[in-house]
Amino acid sequence: MVKNVKVEVIGVEPPCPRCQATKKAVDEAAERLRKAGISLEIEKLNVLSKDVVSRYGVLVSPAVAVNGVVKVMGRVPTAEEIQRIIEDTLK
């Protein structure tokens, strides 16, 4: 079972309210998961970067990628949803 997870929050710089809310949800989920012994690395990516667009195909922010796979795009997920997505990734 993989215990290391990389979560990327893809949004605009400076962050809009929706991107900030997404980052907050990811941080909340990460805090809960860390208590369960899961190691998370959280990175913020700029949706306007050509590299990010070509790597992920994300054109609408906010988006969340887990271990390199986009799981949420164009809406703000809840912390519970992010936690479920990460737990499913670990299965």
PyRosetta script that sets phi, psi and omega in degrees:
from pyrosetta import init, pose_from_sequence

init()
pose = pose_from_sequence("MVKNVKVEVIGVEPPCPRCQATKKAVDEAAERLRKAGISLEIEKLNVLSKDVVSRYGVLVSPAVAVNGVVKVMGRVPTAEEIQRIIEDTLK")
pose.set_psi(1, 126.5)
pose.set_omega(1, 179.3)
pose.set_phi(2, -73.3)
pose.set_psi(2, 131.2)
pose.set_omega(2, 179.4)
pose.set_phi(3, -112.0)
pose.set_psi(3, -3.5)
pose.set_omega(3, 178.4)
pose.set_phi(4, -105.8)
pose.set_psi(4, 129.0)
pose.set_omega(4, -177.4)
pose.set_phi(5, -130.8)
pose.set_psi(5, 135.2)
pose.set_omega(5, 175.2)
pose.set_phi(6, -107.1)
pose.set_psi(6, 121.2)
pose.set_omega(6, 179.9)
pose.set_phi(7, -113.6)
pose.set_psi(7, 126.1)
pose.set_omega(7, 178.6)
pose.set_phi(8, -115.0)
pose.set_psi(8, 126.0)
pose.set_omega(8, 176.7)
pose.set_phi(9, -99.0)
pose.set_psi(9, 117.5)
pose.set_omega(9, -175.2)
pose.set_phi(10, -106.3)
pose.set_psi(10, 119.3)
pose.set_omega(10, -178.5)
pose.set_phi(11, -157.4)
pose.set_psi(11, -168.7)
pose.set_omega(11, -178.5)
pose.set_phi(12, -91.7)
pose.set_psi(12, 157.8)
pose.set_omega(12, 174.6)
pose.set_phi(13, -119.8)
pose.set_psi(13, 129.4)
pose.set_omega(13, -7.5)
pose.set_phi(14, -66.8)
pose.set_psi(14, 155.6)
pose.set_omega(14, -173.7)
pose.set_phi(15, -63.9)
pose.set_psi(15, 136.1)
pose.set_omega(15, 175.2)
pose.set_phi(16, -80.6)
pose.set_psi(16, 168.3)
pose.set_omega(16, 179.6)
pose.set_phi(17, -55.3)
pose.set_psi(17, -37.9)
pose.set_omega(17, -179.9)
pose.set_phi(18, -68.2)
pose.set_psi(18, -38.9)
pose.set_omega(18, 178.6)
pose.set_phi(19, -68.8)
pose.set_psi(19, -38.3)
pose.set_omega(19, 177.5)
pose.set_phi(20, -63.9)
pose.set_psi(20, -41.8)
pose.set_omega(20, 179.7)
pose.set_phi(21, -64.5)
pose.set_psi(21, -38.1)
pose.set_omega(21, 178.3)
pose.set_phi(22, -65.5)
pose.set_psi(22, -44.9)
pose.set_omega(22, 179.4)
pose.set_phi(23, -62.4)
pose.set_psi(23, -39.5)
pose.set_omega(23, 179.7)
pose.set_phi(24, -64.0)
pose.set_psi(24, -42.3)
pose.set_omega(24, 179.0)
pose.set_phi(25, -63.1)
pose.set_psi(25, -41.6)
pose.set_omega(25, 178.9)
pose.set_phi(26, -64.7)
pose.set_psi(26, -43.1)
pose.set_omega(26, 179.1)
pose.set_phi(27, -61.8)
pose.set_psi(27, -41.9)
pose.set_omega(27, 179.1)
pose.set_phi(28, -63.3)
pose.set_psi(28, -46.3)
pose.set_omega(28, 179.3)
pose.set_phi(29, -62.6)
pose.set_psi(29, -41.1)
pose.set_omega(29, -178.9)
pose.set_phi(30, -62.9)
pose.set_psi(30, -40.4)
pose.set_omega(30, -180.0)
pose.set_phi(31, -61.3)
pose.set_psi(31, -44.7)
pose.set_omega(31, 178.6)
pose.set_phi(32, -63.8)
pose.set_psi(32, -43.3)
pose.set_omega(32, -176.7)
pose.set_phi(33, -69.8)
pose.set_psi(33, -34.0)
pose.set_omega(33, 178.1)
pose.set_phi(34, -63.4)
pose.set_psi(34, -35.6)
pose.set_omega(34, 177.7)
pose.set_phi(35, -64.4)
pose.set_psi(35, -25.4)
pose.set_omega(35, 178.5)
pose.set_phi(36, -89.0)
pose.set_psi(36, 6.7)
pose.set_omega(36, 176.0)
pose.set_phi(37, 85.9)
pose.set_psi(37, 17.4)
pose.set_omega(37, 179.7)
pose.set_phi(38, -99.8)
pose.set_psi(38, 129.8)
pose.set_omega(38, -178.1)
pose.set_phi(39, -91.6)
pose.set_psi(39, 123.7)
pose.set_omega(39, -179.7)
pose.set_phi(40, -120.9)
pose.set_psi(40, 139.8)
pose.set_omega(40, 172.9)
pose.set_phi(41, -113.6)
pose.set_psi(41, 123.9)
pose.set_omega(41, -178.7)
pose.set_phi(42, -112.5)
pose.set_psi(42, 130.8)
pose.set_omega(42, -179.2)
pose.set_phi(43, -131.0)
pose.set_psi(43, 143.3)
pose.set_omega(43, 176.3)
pose.set_phi(44, -102.6)
pose.set_psi(44, 130.7)
pose.set_omega(44, 178.9)
pose.set_phi(45, -118.6)
pose.set_psi(45, 148.9)
pose.set_omega(45, 179.8)
pose.set_phi(46, -91.2)
pose.set_psi(46, 120.9)
pose.set_omega(46, -178.1)
pose.set_phi(47, -64.7)
pose.set_psi(47, -19.0)
pose.set_omega(47, -179.5)
pose.set_phi(48, -84.7)
pose.set_psi(48, -5.4)
pose.set_omega(48, 179.3)
pose.set_phi(49, -75.7)
pose.set_psi(49, 131.6)
pose.set_omega(49, 179.7)
pose.set_phi(50, -61.1)
pose.set_psi(50, -36.3)
pose.set_omega(50, 179.8)
pose.set_phi(51, -62.0)
pose.set_psi(51, -44.5)
pose.set_omega(51, -179.3)
pose.set_phi(52, -65.3)
pose.set_psi(52, -44.3)
pose.set_omega(52, -180.0)
pose.set_phi(53, -63.1)
pose.set_psi(53, -43.9)
pose.set_omega(53, -178.1)
pose.set_phi(54, -71.2)
pose.set_psi(54, -33.9)
pose.set_omega(54, -178.4)
pose.set_phi(55, -75.4)
pose.set_psi(55, -39.6)
pose.set_omega(55, -173.4)
pose.set_phi(56, -111.0)
pose.set_psi(56, -18.1)
pose.set_omega(56, -177.6)
pose.set_phi(57, 70.6)
pose.set_psi(57, 19.8)
pose.set_omega(57, -178.4)
pose.set_phi(58, -83.6)
pose.set_psi(58, 122.9)
pose.set_omega(58, 178.3)
pose.set_phi(59, -116.8)
pose.set_psi(59, -13.9)
pose.set_omega(59, -178.1)
pose.set_phi(60, -121.8)
pose.set_psi(60, 128.4)
pose.set_omega(60, 178.0)
pose.set_phi(61, -107.7)
pose.set_psi(61, 161.0)
pose.set_omega(61, -2.6)
pose.set_phi(62, -78.6)
pose.set_psi(62, 159.0)
pose.set_omega(62, 175.8)
pose.set_phi(63, -139.6)
pose.set_psi(63, 156.2)
pose.set_omega(63, 178.6)
pose.set_phi(64, -131.1)
pose.set_psi(64, 127.1)
pose.set_omega(64, 175.6)
pose.set_phi(65, -113.2)
pose.set_psi(65, 138.8)
pose.set_omega(65, 177.2)
pose.set_phi(66, -119.2)
pose.set_psi(66, 121.9)
pose.set_omega(66, -177.4)
pose.set_phi(67, 49.5)
pose.set_psi(67, 43.2)
pose.set_omega(67, 174.0)
pose.set_phi(68, 84.0)
pose.set_psi(68, 3.1)
pose.set_omega(68, -179.9)
pose.set_phi(69, -117.3)
pose.set_psi(69, 125.8)
pose.set_omega(69, 179.5)
pose.set_phi(70, -69.2)
pose.set_psi(70, 124.7)
pose.set_omega(70, -178.0)
pose.set_phi(71, -110.2)
pose.set_psi(71, -26.3)
pose.set_omega(71, -179.1)
pose.set_phi(72, -139.3)
pose.set_psi(72, 135.6)
pose.set_omega(72, 178.0)
pose.set_phi(73, -146.2)
pose.set_psi(73, 133.5)
pose.set_omega(73, 172.4)
pose.set_phi(74, 81.7)
pose.set_psi(74, 10.6)
pose.set_omega(74, 177.4)
pose.set_phi(75, -154.5)
pose.set_psi(75, 165.9)
pose.set_omega(75, 179.8)
pose.set_phi(76, -94.0)
pose.set_psi(76, 117.3)
pose.set_omega(76, 178.0)
pose.set_phi(77, -82.5)
pose.set_psi(77, 161.9)
pose.set_omega(77, 174.8)
pose.set_phi(78, -86.3)
pose.set_psi(78, 162.5)
pose.set_omega(78, 176.6)
pose.set_phi(79, -60.9)
pose.set_psi(79, -37.8)
pose.set_omega(79, 179.5)
pose.set_phi(80, -62.9)
pose.set_psi(80, -41.9)
pose.set_omega(80, 179.4)
pose.set_phi(81, -63.7)
pose.set_psi(81, -44.6)
pose.set_omega(81, 178.8)
pose.set_phi(82, -61.0)
pose.set_psi(82, -44.1)
pose.set_omega(82, 179.9)
pose.set_phi(83, -59.8)
pose.set_psi(83, -44.7)
pose.set_omega(83, 178.4)
pose.set_phi(84, -60.7)
pose.set_psi(84, -44.6)
pose.set_omega(84, -178.9)
pose.set_phi(85, -60.6)
pose.set_psi(85, -44.5)
pose.set_omega(85, -179.2)
pose.set_phi(86, -67.0)
pose.set_psi(86, -42.9)
pose.set_omega(86, 178.5)
pose.set_phi(87, -62.1)
pose.set_psi(87, -40.6)
pose.set_omega(87, 177.6)
pose.set_phi(88, -63.9)
pose.set_psi(88, -36.1)
pose.set_omega(88, 178.8)
pose.set_phi(89, -64.1)
pose.set_psi(89, -32.4)
pose.set_omega(89, -177.9)
pose.set_phi(90, -78.9)
pose.set_psi(90, -14.7)
pose.set_omega(90, -176.8)
pose.set_phi(91, -72.6)
pose.dump_pdb("model.pdb")
